[in-house]
Amino acid sequence: MNLRNIAIIAHVDHGKTTLVDQLLAQSGVFRANEATVERAMDSNDQERERGITILAKCTSVVWKDSRINIIDTPGHADFGGEVERILGMVDGCVLLVDAEEGVMPQTKFVLTKALKMGLNPILCINKVDRAYADPDRVHLETIDLFSAIGASPEQLDFPHIYASGRNGWATMDLNQPSDNLGPLFDLIVQHVPAPKQQARTAEPFQMLNVLIESDPFLGRLLTGRIESGKAIPGMAIKALDRDGKQIEQGRITKVLAFRGLKRQPVDEGAEAGDIVAIAGMSRATVADTLCALEVTEALPAQPIDPPTISMTVGVNDSPLAGREGDKVQSRVIRDRLLKEAEANVAIRVTETPGSDAYEVAGRGELQLGVLIENMRREGFELSISRPRVVYQTGENGERLEPIEDVVIDVDDEFTGVVIEKLSMRKAELKDMGPSGAGKTRIQLACPSRALIGYQGEFLTDTRGSGVLNRVFSHYEPHKGAIEGRLKGVLVSNSDGETAAYALWNLEERGVMFVGAGEKTYQGMIIGENSRSDDLDVNPIKGKQLTNVRASGKDEAVRLTPPKRMSLEQAIAYIESDELVEVTPKSIRLRKLVLNPSFRKKRMKED
């Protein structure tokens, strides 16, 4: 059977996972009476809740006499490490571009990586049935992008196809309508070459591990493309790190090939060029080489772009610690973070000397937020610091900071306030023009630290209608100080439960984050001050009743509903002297130093 290995790459929300759904359905993977779900590849709980792909996943379909291994990749810039890893496993890729939105920052990022690997992409202009679709403009934009990135003449001669992933059709010519994805399948088989590794079946077994996951029955599963030889159950193999040093030796207990949405054991073994998952090794991890015992050299692994954002993750030491979670020790937190860094090469964990805290660096607030949310659901209690950018040092010793390409689509009436706010945050305007339907597209180069905490303000300024996309670009010399949060916070000065009467009197001071009857402690942030300074307040003070005045004589207490923050909003909101307390049931904001006297003393020292 002919074999093809492809990745589907695109900007976030351009329709990758939806298109894979239709490819699976039309290739006969599902039985006629089988129940199917939308976005079948998004199997993770958070992927379904957020509506985005977080982890790269492999599937396989049969079209005529060819088997096509398809890898669905994340589109969000924070998960770009997943895309970088899997591009070494494939021989071609389908670049999806939205027929209305056109080329976006992540489109440029994933295409740059694909071209650098020597892949010849197929351009699929998706969502051509949208109201404001302009396929011809998008095609020209993509040609310009290929030229700007420095594509070779062979790569510039890319085929293009028009599609509607949701409705399940593709056509080479918009004047010739189609009702299925047959033209896309045929184009993949014609344009993507068969794996050149198939000619090396007689050589010793070698495979570079790209993805890692755990199975409750089989243990650690290592996924990759077999570079040479055959993987046969029971065969003795060893694992080498990048430098060729042996990590462990063992036997293959299972070889699993991808067949539709399932993994099926292959008893007779898998041949070179196929993408498989192998069980049997206990210590080998991402970027390690699995090989026959006689092999001495490791396969080269793709270098991964460095992290740009870091935060400190530590034990929860608040007065309410240990009441809601069962994993509270620093040792357990450390093991969980190191396990995450082992499977996700875009995350880096370093221990902070002399404390129970760990520095976790990643690509963005969303990636770190997903990690913390996963730990929270597993029963961990944590304290999280404000995200910081990861600086680098230039050749002359100067401090360099990460710069991101930002593309904003916003209603025409809000362009002024968006440009004004980002200019104050040291952003540079690159381009600006109409994008149709009364919207303007603004392109900027902006320091990463300027975008920390800006998303909420951006949605407020644009009445929720703006869309902000960002992707790491390069490092530049430090741009200078950037103004942080303009308003102070209301800080509790007492331990106990909040009283409705006290909160009612405090409402004129600002916006509340807590409601009546909630536990609070000294140093916990209970609201946002209407002024720029922090204010210590008493939220547990009840109404004093005497025999002179009855409780019903005064006006009734009617509280405004408190402002509840999600995990990402809380992480973006806090300042450097504050923490987010994360437990399985609660997200609380607090000061780093709880005692107000010690806090003032520390401020004077700083």
Disulfide bonds with the S-S distance in Angstrom:
none
